């Protein structure tokens, strides 16, 4: 049975994404699997990881493949949360 897609910009969904990326340092198989279940395609290159939201491919977040700064995951999560929230407000118009 296929799981329902998350609601665009749903606050609970956004919190779950933020929680996953909060302590991001590098892409692990478990993190990749959980992001995929949430509706993201994870595309890895040598230096960067690109997250593309399947429901809305214009939402893309690029992160370093191996972040050395402890704030990197938090910053990426914040930007992604804003993009998802903007998508929700755009749907209401």
Number of C-alpha atoms within 10 A of each C-alpha: 3 4 7 8 11 14 13 17 20 14 14 11 16 22 13 16 18 21 14 17 21 18 14 26 18 17 18 9 9 9 15 17 13 14 20 16 13 18 17 21 18 18 12 15 9 8 10 16 18 17 22 20 20 15 13 13 11 11 15 16 16 15 22 21 17 15 16 11 11 12 14 19 22 18 16 18 25 17 14 22 21 13 17 22 17 13 17 16 11 10 10 6 5
